[in-house]
Amino acid sequence: MNNEPTIHRLAVGKPKKLSYGAGKTMETGIGKTSVKEAYLLKEGFENDGVADKKNHGGLERAVCFYPYEHYDKWEKELGKPLPLPAFGENITISNMLEKDVYIGDIYQVGQTVIQITQGRVPCSTIDRYVEANTLLKRVIETGLTGYLAKVIEEGKIEDTSMIKLIQRNKESISILACNKTYFENKDLKAMYKILSVDALSLEWKNRIEKRILHLERPARNNN
């Protein structure tokens, strides 16, 4: 059995209008189209983009990955097939689950070199896109969010490109462990450990610092 990471689907897409609910619409980049190859720049893939630039995209969130293995789970829970990609990911990946991918991991993907910077923080657009009202909740509960990366070396990626782990910090933390800590919002020691990882994105540093402040405030007030 081949346990090497492999690209299951490579996809890009510019933001476009999404209709949902009772005649509602929104602009979003979640709907992407499969391609055979794409050129990856520091800012992200050519012919790709996001609508909400505050919460998506940027140099530290240039590439979005989502594990292909999760699709079977979600389709069984929802009782229907999902589009591929369904989570707005650029790369639907096999054999790179959140529990096995660590903040700061450096991978060669085709001609490019990327570094994992954070778990994805999902939003309600996922439910709107797949026409479900429980998927977002379940993604958060399980920590199966996918993850984001920055680009160290630009280049071309093909849907058949090889993926190789180049470097891992032994003191780092997995995406799944980070997600569990962040969403469960209780373990101060774990939060400080996450903050100590140099490769962690600024977005996540800010989020974790706010959580720490929130948790420590009652203790300060009682002194």
N, CA and C atoms as a LAMMPS dump frame, in Angstrom:
ITEM: TIMESTEP
0
ITEM: NUMBER OF ATOMS
669
ITEM: BOX BOUNDS ff ff ff
-5.0000000000000000e+02 5.0000000000000000e+02
-5.0000000000000000e+02 5.0000000000000000e+02
-5.0000000000000000e+02 5.0000000000000000e+02
ITEM: ATOMS id mol type element x y z
1 1 1 N 0.841 -1.202 0
2 1 2 C 0 0 0
3 1 3 C 0.874 1.248 0
4 2 1 N 0.579 2.202 -0.863
5 2 2 C 1.353 3.423 -0.978
6 2 3 C 0.85 4.454 0.029
7 3 1 N 1.734 4.793 0.988
8 3 2 C 1.373 5.779 1.993
9 3 3 C 1.985 7.14 1.722
10 4 1 N 2.575 7.305 0.549
11 4 2 C 3.171 8.588 0.198
12 4 3 C 2.069 9.609 -0.093
13 5 1 N 2.279 10.868 0.305
14 5 2 C 1.29 11.907 -0.035
15 5 3 C 1.126 12.034 -1.543
16 6 1 N -0.11 12.152 -1.971
17 6 2 C -0.387 12.32 -3.396
18 6 3 C -1.493 13.35 -3.599
19 7 1 N -1.398 14.057 -4.695
20 7 2 C -2.428 15.026 -5.041
21 7 3 C -3.61 14.289 -5.656
22 8 1 N -4.763 14.441 -5.044
23 8 2 C -5.974 13.84 -5.594
24 8 3 C -6.673 14.795 -6.56
25 9 1 N -6.608 16.089 -6.245
26 9 2 C -7.234 17.092 -7.098
27 9 3 C -6.502 18.425 -6.924
28 10 1 N -6.185 19.08 -8.031
29 10 2 C -5.597 20.415 -8.036
30 10 3 C -6.649 21.361 -8.594
31 11 1 N -6.907 22.477 -7.911
32 11 2 C -8.017 23.331 -8.317
33 11 3 C -7.719 24.802 -8.023
34 12 1 N -8.21 25.66 -8.903
35 12 2 C -8.094 27.113 -8.725
36 12 3 C -9.413 27.75 -9.137
37 13 1 N -9.599 28.998 -8.738
38 13 2 C -10.82 29.696 -9.143
39 13 3 C -10.89 31.094 -8.579
40 14 1 N -11.357 32.026 -9.372
41 14 2 C -11.564 33.397 -8.931
42 14 3 C -12.9 33.497 -8.182
43 15 1 N -13.044 34.489 -7.303
44 15 2 C -14.319 34.677 -6.615
45 15 3 C -15.474 34.883 -7.582
46 16 1 N -16.625 34.322 -7.232
47 16 2 C -17.827 34.499 -8.044
48 16 3 C -19.051 34.459 -7.142
49 17 1 N -20.19 34.752 -7.716
50 17 2 C -21.419 34.847 -6.933
51 17 3 C -21.94 33.454 -6.588
52 18 1 N -22.289 33.289 -5.319
53 18 2 C -22.888 32.049 -4.834
54 18 3 C -24.29 32.352 -4.348
55 19 1 N -25.271 31.62 -4.872
56 19 2 C -26.656 31.759 -4.414
57 19 3 C -26.927 30.73 -3.325
58 20 1 N -27.604 31.149 -2.258
59 20 2 C -27.911 30.237 -1.17
60 20 3 C -29.163 30.726 -0.447
61 21 1 N -29.751 29.826 0.332
62 21 2 C -30.925 30.196 1.114
63 21 3 C -32.068 30.685 0.246
64 22 1 N -32.86 31.597 0.798
65 22 2 C -34.029 32.124 0.095
66 22 3 C -33.646 33.358 -0.709
67 23 1 N -33.051 33.112 -1.859
68 23 2 C -32.709 34.209 -2.756
69 23 3 C -31.523 35.044 -2.325
70 24 1 N -30.686 34.534 -1.423
71 24 2 C -29.515 35.275 -0.966
72 24 3 C -28.313 34.984 -1.865
73 25 1 N -27.387 35.927 -1.942
74 25 2 C -26.167 35.736 -2.716
75 25 3 C -24.976 36.292 -1.949
76 26 1 N -23.8 35.792 -2.304
77 26 2 C -22.564 36.311 -1.727
78 26 3 C -21.435 36.09 -2.727
79 27 1 N -20.384 36.877 -2.594
80 27 2 C -19.196 36.711 -3.427
81 27 3 C -18.211 35.841 -2.659
82 28 1 N -17.727 34.777 -3.276
83 28 2 C -16.826 33.855 -2.588
84 28 3 C -15.9 33.145 -3.571
85 29 1 N -14.733 32.761 -3.082
86 29 2 C -13.783 32.013 -3.89
87 29 3 C -13.793 30.53 -3.594
88 30 1 N -14.803 30.051 -2.861
89 30 2 C -14.82 28.644 -2.453
90 30 3 C -15.002 27.688 -3.644
91 31 1 N -15.718 28.124 -4.675
92 31 2 C -15.967 27.255 -5.824
93 31 3 C -14.793 27.25 -6.782
94 32 1 N -14.02 26.179 -6.785
95 32 2 C -12.83 26.11 -7.631
96 32 3 C -12.969 25.011 -8.681
97 33 1 N -12.198 25.14 -9.752
98 33 2 C -12.27 24.224 -10.885
99 33 3 C -10.99 23.407 -10.982
100 34 1 N -11.143 22.123 -11.225
101 34 2 C -9.981 21.243 -11.352
102 34 3 C -9.137 21.626 -12.564
103 35 1 N -7.821 21.581 -12.384
104 35 2 C -6.884 21.881 -13.457
105 35 3 C -5.783 20.825 -13.466
106 36 1 N -5.109 20.686 -14.599
107 36 2 C -3.998 19.738 -14.718
108 36 3 C -2.713 20.307 -14.143
109 37 1 N -2.559 21.642 -14.243
110 37 2 C -1.371 22.289 -13.7
111 37 3 C -1.687 23.736 -13.368
112 38 1 N -0.91 24.31 -12.468
113 38 2 C -1.098 25.709 -12.09
114 38 3 C 0.22 26.248 -11.565
115 39 1 N 0.45 27.537 -11.767
116 39 2 C 1.686 28.161 -11.307
117 39 3 C 1.432 28.82 -9.96
118 40 1 N 2.297 28.501 -8.995
119 40 2 C 2.133 29.01 -7.64
120 40 3 C 3.105 30.149 -7.369
121 41 1 N 2.556 31.306 -7.046
122 41 2 C 3.322 32.488 -6.672
123 41 3 C 3.304 32.651 -5.156
124 42 1 N 4.075 33.579 -4.627
125 42 2 C 4.084 33.826 -3.186
126 42 3 C 2.691 34.208 -2.686
127 43 1 N 1.915 34.904 -3.531
128 43 2 C 0.579 35.355 -3.142
129 43 3 C -0.484 34.289 -3.324
130 44 1 N -0.13 33.188 -3.975
131 44 2 C -1.101 32.13 -4.254
132 44 3 C -1.036 31.708 -5.709
133 45 1 N -1.921 30.814 -6.097
134 45 2 C -1.933 30.312 -7.464
135 45 3 C -2.401 31.38 -8.445
136 46 1 N -1.823 31.365 -9.621
137 46 2 C -2.368 32.179 -10.711
138 46 3 C -3.793 31.718 -11.005
139 47 1 N -4.645 32.654 -11.366
140 47 2 C -6.054 32.383 -11.682
141 47 3 C -6.838 31.873 -10.475
142 48 1 N -6.36 32.233 -9.282
143 48 2 C -7.049 31.862 -8.049
144 48 3 C -7.236 33.125 -7.217
145 49 1 N -8.177 33.092 -6.273
146 49 2 C -8.377 34.273 -5.447
147 49 3 C -9.426 34.051 -4.374
148 50 1 N -9.534 35.038 -3.492
149 50 2 C -10.529 35.002 -2.414
150 50 3 C -11.314 36.302 -2.446
151 51 1 N -12.526 36.256 -1.92
152 51 2 C -13.353 37.466 -1.855
153 51 3 C -13.142 38.196 -0.533
154 52 1 N -13.082 37.433 0.555
155 52 2 C -12.918 37.998 1.897
156 52 3 C -11.432 37.996 2.247
157 53 1 N -10.729 39.068 1.907
158 53 2 C -9.278 39.098 2.077
159 53 3 C -8.85 39.277 3.525
160 54 1 N -9.772 39.659 4.389
161 54 2 C -9.442 39.764 5.811
162 54 3 C -9.267 38.387 6.425
163 55 1 N -10.119 37.453 6.055
164 55 2 C -10.128 36.136 6.683
165 55 3 C -9.542 35.024 5.819
166 56 1 N -9.218 35.327 4.575
167 56 2 C -8.677 34.314 3.672
168 56 3 C -7.553 34.914 2.832
169 57 1 N -6.67 34.051 2.358
170 57 2 C -5.617 34.496 1.473
171 57 3 C -4.498 35.23 2.186
172 58 1 N -3.574 35.799 1.403
173 58 2 C -2.403 36.459 1.952
174 58 3 C -1.185 35.554 1.898
175 59 1 N -0.015 36.119 2.179
176 59 2 C 1.238 35.389 2.026
177 59 3 C 1.322 34.153 2.914
178 60 1 N 0.76 34.212 4.112
179 60 2 C 0.844 33.068 5.02
180 60 3 C -0.291 32.068 4.824
181 61 1 N -1.213 32.399 3.934
182 61 2 C -2.357 31.514 3.653
183 61 3 C -2.522 31.37 2.139
184 62 1 N -1.391 31.179 1.468
185 62 2 C -1.381 31.201 0.005
186 62 3 C -1.933 29.927 -0.62
187 63 1 N -1.805 28.811 0.076
188 63 2 C -2.243 27.511 -0.447
189 63 3 C -3.128 26.83 0.584
190 64 1 N -4.262 26.317 0.144
191 64 2 C -5.175 25.595 1.025
192 64 3 C -5.187 24.113 0.662
193 65 1 N -4.965 23.255 1.668
194 65 2 C -4.99 21.806 1.494
195 65 3 C -6.194 21.232 2.25
196 66 1 N -6.783 20.176 1.693
197 66 2 C -7.791 19.432 2.446
198 66 3 C -7.635 17.94 2.162
199 67 1 N -7.595 17.104 3.213
200 67 2 C -7.415 15.666 3.027
201 67 3 C -8.604 15.001 2.322
202 68 1 N -8.287 14.242 1.31
203 68 2 C -9.32 13.546 0.534
204 68 3 C -10.038 12.498 1.375
205 69 1 N -9.333 11.903 2.336
206 69 2 C -9.911 10.828 3.148
207 69 3 C -11.166 11.26 3.893
208 70 1 N -11.289 12.547 4.196
209 70 2 C -12.447 13.019 4.975
210 70 3 C -13.742 13.045 4.165
211 71 1 N -13.627 13.072 2.859
212 71 2 C -14.829 13.203 2.038
213 71 3 C -15.817 12.069 2.288
214 72 1 N -15.312 10.858 2.418
215 72 2 C -16.197 9.716 2.653
216 72 3 C -16.975 9.893 3.949
217 73 1 N -16.302 10.357 4.991
218 73 2 C -16.946 10.59 6.288
219 73 3 C -18.064 11.623 6.158
220 74 1 N -17.749 12.751 5.537
221 74 2 C -18.753 13.82 5.436
222 74 3 C -19.922 13.416 4.549
223 75 1 N -19.649 12.708 3.478
224 75 2 C -20.74 12.273 2.598
225 75 3 C -21.669 11.296 3.302
226 76 1 N -21.114 10.429 4.133
227 76 2 C -21.951 9.497 4.891
228 76 3 C -22.794 10.253 5.914
229 77 1 N -22.202 11.233 6.588
230 77 2 C -22.947 11.994 7.586
231 77 3 C -24.053 12.838 6.95
232 78 1 N -23.753 13.427 5.805
233 78 2 C -24.725 14.3 5.144
234 78 3 C -25.726 13.526 4.297
235 79 1 N -25.363 12.291 3.944
236 79 2 C -26.248 11.472 3.125
237 79 3 C -26.318 11.908 1.677
238 80 1 N -25.234 12.511 1.198
239 80 2 C -25.204 12.945 -0.204
240 80 3 C -23.764 13.163 -0.635
241 81 1 N -23.501 13.107 -1.939
242 81 2 C -22.145 13.36 -2.429
243 81 3 C -21.797 14.843 -2.315
244 82 1 N -20.518 15.122 -2.197
245 82 2 C -20.042 16.49 -2.149
246 82 3 C -19.288 16.823 -3.429
247 83 1 N -19.321 18.079 -3.854
248 83 2 C -18.499 18.479 -4.999
249 83 3 C -17.03 18.385 -4.611
250 84 1 N -16.169 18.241 -5.573
251 84 2 C -14.734 18.147 -5.308
252 84 3 C -14.009 19.217 -6.128
253 85 1 N -13.396 20.188 -5.46
254 85 2 C -13.275 20.354 -4.022
255 85 3 C -14.508 21.012 -3.404
256 86 1 N -14.786 20.648 -2.158
257 86 2 C -15.955 21.195 -1.46
258 86 3 C -15.582 22.239 -0.419
259 87 1 N -14.3 22.299 -0.055
260 87 2 C -13.883 23.157 1.045
261 87 3 C -13.052 24.348 0.575
262 88 1 N -13.086 24.615 -0.711
263 88 2 C -12.326 25.732 -1.255
264 88 3 C -10.84 25.463 -1.329
265 89 1 N -10.446 24.189 -1.187
266 89 2 C -9.02 23.877 -1.187
267 89 3 C -8.437 23.915 -2.591
268 90 1 N -7.164 24.295 -2.665
269 90 2 C -6.426 24.234 -3.928
270 90 3 C -5.947 22.826 -4.214
271 91 1 N -5.568 22.129 -3.126
272 91 2 C -5.029 20.785 -3.286
273 91 3 C -5.79 19.837 -2.368
274 92 1 N -6.526 18.916 -2.984
275 92 2 C -7.143 17.833 -2.229
276 92 3 C -6.1 16.73 -2.169
277 93 1 N -5.671 16.407 -0.954
278 93 2 C -4.464 15.603 -0.757
279 93 3 C -4.781 14.273 -0.089
280 94 1 N -4.074 13.239 -0.469
281 94 2 C -4.18 11.938 0.201
282 94 3 C -2.932 11.697 1.038
283 95 1 N -3.109 11.009 2.176
284 95 2 C -2.001 10.63 3.064
285 95 3 C -1.292 11.819 3.699
286 96 1 N -2.036 12.884 3.961
287 96 2 C -1.52 14.028 4.715
288 96 3 C -2.626 14.543 5.627
289 97 1 N -3.018 13.71 6.598
290 97 2 C -4.078 14.08 7.525
291 97 3 C -3.594 15.138 8.527
292 98 1 N -4.54 15.832 9.135
293 98 2 C -4.202 16.875 10.106
294 98 3 C -3.347 16.358 11.267
295 99 1 N -3.538 15.117 11.658
296 99 2 C -2.758 14.561 12.766
297 99 3 C -1.316 14.291 12.378
298 100 1 N -1.044 14.24 11.082
299 100 2 C 0.295 13.904 10.586
300 100 3 C 1.03 15.104 9.979
301 101 1 N 0.39 16.259 9.965
302 101 2 C 0.994 17.468 9.404
303 101 3 C 1.216 18.457 10.54
304 102 1 N 2.417 19.051 10.596
305 102 2 C 2.81 19.891 11.714
306 102 3 C 3.077 21.337 11.274
307 103 1 N 2.781 22.28 12.179
308 103 2 C 3.101 23.672 11.911
309 103 3 C 4.6 23.789 11.65
310 104 1 N 4.955 24.42 10.549
311 104 2 C 6.361 24.588 10.196
312 104 3 C 6.896 23.532 9.251
313 105 1 N 6.144 22.457 9.016
314 105 2 C 6.577 21.452 8.04
315 105 3 C 6.874 22.118 6.7
316 106 1 N 7.98 21.709 6.086
317 106 2 C 8.344 22.219 4.768
318 106 3 C 8.266 21.068 3.775
319 107 1 N 7.504 21.28 2.714
320 107 2 C 7.309 20.263 1.686
321 107 3 C 7.739 20.796 0.324
322 108 1 N 8.275 19.899 -0.48
323 108 2 C 8.43 20.19 -1.903
324 108 3 C 7.21 19.62 -2.61
325 109 1 N 6.538 20.469 -3.389
326 109 2 C 5.358 20.054 -4.146
327 109 3 C 5.607 20.463 -5.596
328 110 1 N 5.911 19.482 -6.439
329 110 2 C 6.279 19.826 -7.81
330 110 3 C 7.535 20.675 -7.802
331 111 1 N 7.489 21.819 -8.494
332 111 2 C 8.637 22.724 -8.53
333 111 3 C 8.7 23.636 -7.309
334 112 1 N 7.657 23.639 -6.495
335 112 2 C 7.551 24.609 -5.411
336 112 3 C 8.03 24.041 -4.078
337 113 1 N 8.283 24.959 -3.145
338 113 2 C 8.534 24.593 -1.754
339 113 3 C 7.573 25.421 -0.901
340 114 1 N 6.829 24.746 -0.027
341 114 2 C 5.834 25.427 0.811
342 114 3 C 6.052 25.063 2.273
343 115 1 N 5.549 25.929 3.156
344 115 2 C 5.647 25.669 4.596
345 115 3 C 4.28 25.795 5.244
346 116 1 N 3.905 24.812 6.043
347 116 2 C 2.611 24.808 6.73
348 116 3 C 2.62 25.878 7.823
349 117 1 N 1.595 26.729 7.846
350 117 2 C 1.558 27.855 8.775
351 117 3 C 0.413 27.803 9.777
352 118 1 N -0.673 27.109 9.447
353 118 2 C -1.822 27.096 10.357
354 118 3 C -2.871 26.106 9.894
355 119 1 N -3.756 25.729 10.821
356 119 2 C -4.963 25.026 10.438
357 119 3 C -5.938 26.025 9.839
358 120 1 N -6.815 25.546 9.019
359 120 2 C -7.828 26.443 8.464
360 120 3 C -8.898 26.723 9.521
361 121 1 N -9.335 27.969 9.589
362 121 2 C -10.461 28.324 10.444
363 121 3 C -11.693 28.405 9.538
364 122 1 N -12.55 27.387 9.564
365 122 2 C -13.675 27.329 8.626
366 122 3 C -14.738 28.363 8.946
367 123 1 N -15.544 28.688 7.932
368 123 2 C -16.628 29.651 8.115
369 123 3 C -17.918 29.093 7.504
370 124 1 N -19.002 29.837 7.665
371 124 2 C -20.325 29.37 7.242
372 124 3 C -20.461 29.213 5.734
373 125 1 N -19.51 29.74 4.968
374 125 2 C -19.566 29.578 3.514
375 125 3 C -19.561 28.109 3.121
376 126 1 N -18.899 27.28 3.923
377 126 2 C -18.873 25.842 3.636
378 126 3 C -20.288 25.277 3.609
379 127 1 N -21.084 25.568 4.631
380 127 2 C -22.466 25.08 4.672
381 127 3 C -23.274 25.616 3.496
382 128 1 N -23.075 26.884 3.187
383 128 2 C -23.819 27.487 2.089
384 128 3 C -23.449 26.849 0.75
385 129 1 N -22.185 26.576 0.575
386 129 2 C -21.714 26.029 -0.703
387 129 3 C -22.22 24.612 -0.944
388 130 1 N -22.227 23.778 0.089
389 130 2 C -22.643 22.374 -0.082
390 130 3 C -24.105 22.16 0.287
391 131 1 N -24.792 23.254 0.647
392 131 2 C -26.218 23.199 0.996
393 131 3 C -26.463 22.221 2.154
394 132 1 N -25.763 22.491 3.255
395 132 2 C -25.928 21.715 4.485
396 132 3 C -25.853 22.69 5.648
397 133 1 N -26.442 22.323 6.771
398 133 2 C -26.38 23.224 7.921
399 133 3 C -25.655 22.619 9.117
400 134 1 N -24.979 21.493 8.893
401 134 2 C -24.268 20.829 9.994
402 134 3 C -22.777 20.637 9.712
403 135 1 N -22.326 20.839 8.48
404 135 2 C -20.952 20.504 8.134
405 135 3 C -19.952 21.394 8.864
406 136 1 N -20.211 22.691 8.906
407 136 2 C -19.305 23.594 9.613
408 136 3 C -19.143 23.17 11.065
409 137 1 N -20.24 22.891 11.728
410 137 2 C -20.213 22.477 13.137
411 137 3 C -19.384 21.212 13.315
412 138 1 N -19.561 20.259 12.423
413 138 2 C -18.867 18.982 12.539
414 138 3 C -17.369 19.126 12.225
415 139 1 N -17.042 19.977 11.277
416 139 2 C -15.632 20.221 10.954
417 139 3 C -14.915 20.789 12.179
418 140 1 N -15.571 21.725 12.864
419 140 2 C -14.99 22.323 14.062
420 140 3 C -14.897 21.296 15.19
421 141 1 N -15.941 20.517 15.389
422 141 2 C -15.95 19.514 16.465
423 141 3 C -14.845 18.477 16.295
424 142 1 N -14.598 18.085 15.066
425 142 2 C -13.612 17.03 14.805
426 142 3 C -12.199 17.566 14.608
427 143 1 N -12.08 18.85 14.284
428 143 2 C -10.77 19.422 13.977
429 143 3 C -10.267 19.067 12.597
430 144 1 N -11.144 18.508 11.771
431 144 2 C -10.756 18.097 10.411
432 144 3 C -10.978 19.272 9.449
433 145 1 N -10.144 20.27 9.598
434 145 2 C -10.346 21.555 8.921
435 145 3 C -9.555 21.732 7.648
436 146 1 N -8.543 20.878 7.441
437 146 2 C -7.565 21.198 6.416
438 146 3 C -6.556 22.191 6.978
439 147 1 N -5.656 22.672 6.128
440 147 2 C -4.58 23.539 6.623
441 147 3 C -4.055 24.419 5.494
442 148 1 N -3.274 25.433 5.891
443 148 2 C -2.808 26.455 4.965
444 148 3 C -1.286 26.533 4.986
445 149 1 N -0.73 27.088 3.921
446 149 2 C 0.724 27.15 3.798
447 149 3 C 1.16 28.431 3.102
448 150 1 N 2.404 28.817 3.383
449 150 2 C 3.019 29.918 2.641
450 150 3 C 3.981 29.34 1.611
451 151 1 N 4.362 30.156 0.648
452 151 2 C 5.218 29.711 -0.446
453 151 3 C 6.649 30.19 -0.213
454 152 1 N 7.58 29.26 -0.152
455 152 2 C 8.997 29.594 -0.015
456 152 3 C 9.639 29.72 -1.391
457 153 1 N 9.325 28.786 -2.281
458 153 2 C 9.831 28.84 -3.659
459 153 3 C 8.66 28.693 -4.625
460 154 1 N 8.55 29.634 -5.543
461 154 2 C 7.482 29.605 -6.539
462 154 3 C 7.776 28.56 -7.611
463 155 1 N 6.719 28.179 -8.34
464 155 2 C 6.921 27.242 -9.436
465 155 3 C 5.623 26.589 -9.869
466 156 1 N 5.747 25.646 -10.761
467 156 2 C 4.583 24.956 -11.32
468 156 3 C 4.271 23.7 -10.517
469 157 1 N 2.986 23.489 -10.295
470 157 2 C 2.495 22.242 -9.695
471 157 3 C 1.557 21.578 -10.694
472 158 1 N 1.717 20.283 -10.89
473 158 2 C 0.821 19.501 -11.735
474 158 3 C -0.005 18.57 -10.851
475 159 1 N -1.108 18.099 -11.38
476 159 2 C -1.948 17.21 -10.567
477 159 3 C -1.311 15.841 -10.353
478 160 1 N -0.162 15.622 -10.985
479 160 2 C 0.595 14.38 -10.781
480 160 3 C 1.92 14.636 -10.049
481 161 1 N 2.122 15.859 -9.568
482 161 2 C 3.391 16.219 -8.933
483 161 3 C 3.658 15.4 -7.673
484 162 1 N 4.915 15.134 -7.431
485 162 2 C 5.334 14.442 -6.217
486 162 3 C 5.333 15.418 -5.045
487 163 1 N 5.102 14.883 -3.849
488 163 2 C 5.134 15.667 -2.619
489 163 3 C 6.131 15.013 -1.668
490 164 1 N 7.066 15.826 -1.17
491 164 2 C 8.121 15.288 -0.308
492 164 3 C 8.303 16.177 0.908
493 165 1 N 8.287 15.572 2.106
494 165 2 C 8.584 16.307 3.326
495 165 3 C 10.079 16.582 3.377
496 166 1 N 10.444 17.861 3.44
497 166 2 C 11.854 18.266 3.459
498 166 3 C 12.351 18.492 4.879
499 167 1 N 11.502 19.1 5.71
500 167 2 C 11.96 19.471 7.054
501 167 3 C 10.801 19.467 8.04
502 168 1 N 11.081 18.992 9.248
503 168 2 C 10.1 19.04 10.339
504 168 3 C 10.807 19.424 11.638
505 169 1 N 10.215 20.375 12.342
506 169 2 C 10.705 20.768 13.656
507 169 3 C 10.176 19.773 14.683
508 170 1 N 11.059 19.066 15.373
509 170 2 C 10.642 18.037 16.316
510 170 3 C 9.857 18.604 17.484
511 171 1 N 10.007 19.897 17.737
512 171 2 C 9.292 20.537 18.837
513 171 3 C 7.941 21.101 18.396
514 172 1 N 7.587 20.896 17.149
515 172 2 C 6.364 21.49 16.613
516 172 3 C 5.126 20.717 17.05
517 173 1 N 3.99 21.162 16.557
518 173 2 C 2.685 20.642 16.979
519 173 3 C 1.848 20.35 15.738
520 174 1 N 1.088 19.268 15.778
521 174 2 C 0.289 18.899 14.611
522 174 3 C -0.878 19.862 14.415
523 175 1 N -1.363 19.903 13.207
524 175 2 C -2.536 20.716 12.893
525 175 3 C -3.722 20.281 13.748
526 176 1 N -3.923 18.974 13.902
527 176 2 C -5.057 18.487 14.677
528 176 3 C -4.948 18.908 16.14
529 177 1 N -3.752 18.812 16.708
530 177 2 C -3.565 19.228 18.096
531 177 3 C -3.818 20.728 18.26
532 178 1 N -3.353 21.516 17.307
533 178 2 C -3.619 22.965 17.343
534 178 3 C -5.112 23.25 17.273
535 179 1 N -5.793 22.563 16.371
536 179 2 C -7.239 22.755 16.222
537 179 3 C -7.983 22.408 17.5
538 180 1 N -7.642 21.27 18.084
539 180 2 C -8.308 20.842 19.313
540 180 3 C -8.103 21.878 20.417
541 181 1 N -6.882 22.369 20.538
542 181 2 C -6.571 23.369 21.559
543 181 3 C -7.347 24.654 21.309
544 182 1 N -7.348 25.099 20.061
545 182 2 C -8.004 26.375 19.741
546 182 3 C -9.515 26.298 19.917
547 183 1 N -10.131 25.278 19.365
548 183 2 C -11.595 25.21 19.39
549 183 3 C -12.148 24.812 20.761
550 184 1 N -11.399 24.034 21.528
551 184 2 C -11.869 23.657 22.854
552 184 3 C -11.564 24.733 23.892
553 185 1 N -10.542 25.557 23.614
554 185 2 C -10.38 26.834 24.322
555 185 3 C -10.195 26.698 25.832
556 186 1 N -9.377 25.716 26.286
557 186 2 C -9.235 25.523 27.736
558 186 3 C -7.788 25.366 28.201
559 187 1 N -6.923 24.814 27.37
560 187 2 C -5.596 24.401 27.809
561 187 3 C -4.578 25.515 27.593
562 188 1 N -4.309 26.29 28.65
563 188 2 C -3.378 27.41 28.543
564 188 3 C -1.961 26.948 28.22
565 189 1 N -1.527 25.868 28.831
566 189 2 C -0.175 25.365 28.594
567 189 3 C 0.008 25.016 27.111
568 190 1 N -0.994 24.348 26.542
569 190 2 C -0.922 23.983 25.122
570 190 3 C -0.934 25.221 24.234
571 191 1 N -1.688 26.243 24.633
572 191 2 C -1.735 27.474 23.845
573 191 3 C -0.387 28.178 23.821
574 192 1 N 0.277 28.216 24.965
575 192 2 C 1.607 28.828 25.005
576 192 3 C 2.604 28.032 24.168
577 193 1 N 2.444 26.721 24.155
578 193 2 C 3.328 25.888 23.327
579 193 3 C 3.111 26.181 21.845
580 194 1 N 1.856 26.34 21.44
581 194 2 C 1.56 26.677 20.044
582 194 3 C 2.202 28.013 19.675
583 195 1 N 2.101 28.985 20.57
584 195 2 C 2.684 30.308 20.309
585 195 3 C 4.19 30.257 20.147
586 196 1 N 4.841 29.259 20.728
587 196 2 C 6.303 29.165 20.669
588 196 3 C 6.813 28.682 19.315
589 197 1 N 5.917 28.23 18.434
590 197 2 C 6.329 27.716 17.12
591 197 3 C 6.532 28.898 16.174
592 198 1 N 7.753 29.107 15.763
593 198 2 C 8.099 30.287 14.952
594 198 3 C 7.306 30.375 13.655
595 199 1 N 7.022 29.237 13.034
596 199 2 C 6.371 29.237 11.722
597 199 3 C 4.88 29.519 11.785
598 200 1 N 4.314 29.601 12.993
599 200 2 C 2.874 29.849 13.125
600 200 3 C 2.509 31.184 12.485
601 201 1 N 1.413 31.199 11.746
602 201 2 C 0.985 32.424 11.061
603 201 3 C 0.607 33.517 12.051
604 202 1 N 0.704 34.761 11.598
605 202 2 C 0.336 35.901 12.434
606 202 3 C -1.138 35.829 12.827
607 203 1 N -1.986 35.368 11.912
608 203 2 C -3.406 35.249 12.223
609 203 3 C -3.623 34.344 13.432
610 204 1 N -2.967 33.181 13.415
611 204 2 C -3.151 32.253 14.524
612 204 3 C -2.493 32.758 15.799
613 205 1 N -1.375 33.441 15.691
614 205 2 C -0.758 34.025 16.88
615 205 3 C -1.732 34.993 17.55
616 206 1 N -2.368 35.821 16.732
617 206 2 C -3.336 36.776 17.28
618 206 3 C -4.527 36.075 17.912
619 207 1 N -5.018 35.036 17.249
620 207 2 C -6.163 34.294 17.782
621 207 3 C -5.824 33.626 19.121
622 208 1 N -4.66 32.985 19.176
623 208 2 C -4.262 32.285 20.397
624 208 3 C -4.007 33.282 21.528
625 209 1 N -3.371 34.4 21.212
626 209 2 C -3.123 35.413 22.241
627 209 3 C -4.434 35.941 22.829
628 210 1 N -5.443 36.121 21.993
629 210 2 C -6.742 36.582 22.48
630 210 3 C -7.391 35.534 23.374
631 211 1 N -7.245 34.257 23.013
632 211 2 C -7.8 33.186 23.838
633 211 3 C -7.104 33.136 25.199
634 212 1 N -5.792 33.291 25.187
635 212 2 C -5.031 33.285 26.436
636 212 3 C -5.477 34.435 27.332
637 213 1 N -5.603 35.604 26.731
638 213 2 C -6.038 36.781 27.492
639 213 3 C -7.413 36.551 28.111
640 214 1 N -8.304 35.947 27.327
641 214 2 C -9.663 35.668 27.809
642 214 3 C -9.646 34.69 28.975
643 215 1 N -8.801 33.661 28.885
644 215 2 C -8.75 32.648 29.932
645 215 3 C -8.043 33.147 31.189
646 216 1 N -7.062 34.008 31.014
647 216 2 C -6.296 34.485 32.163
648 216 3 C -6.966 35.659 32.875
649 217 1 N -7.888 36.33 32.199
650 217 2 C -8.525 37.517 32.781
651 217 3 C -9.227 37.219 34.108
652 218 1 N -10.002 36.125 34.245
653 218 2 C -10.661 35.844 35.528
654 218 3 C -9.662 35.698 36.674
655 219 1 N -8.514 35.034 36.384
656 219 2 C -7.502 34.849 37.409
657 219 3 C -6.91 36.181 37.845
658 220 1 N -6.684 37.073 36.877
659 220 2 C -6.157 38.39 37.202
660 220 3 C -7.157 39.181 38.051
661 221 1 N -8.425 39.063 37.678
662 221 2 C -9.453 39.827 38.39
663 221 3 C -9.638 39.369 39.839
664 222 1 N -9.285 38.108 40.094
665 222 2 C -9.45 37.576 41.445
666 222 3 C -8.274 37.887 42.361
667 223 1 N -7.19 38.417 41.759
668 223 2 C -6.009 38.75 42.569
669 223 3 C -6.109 40.164 43.152
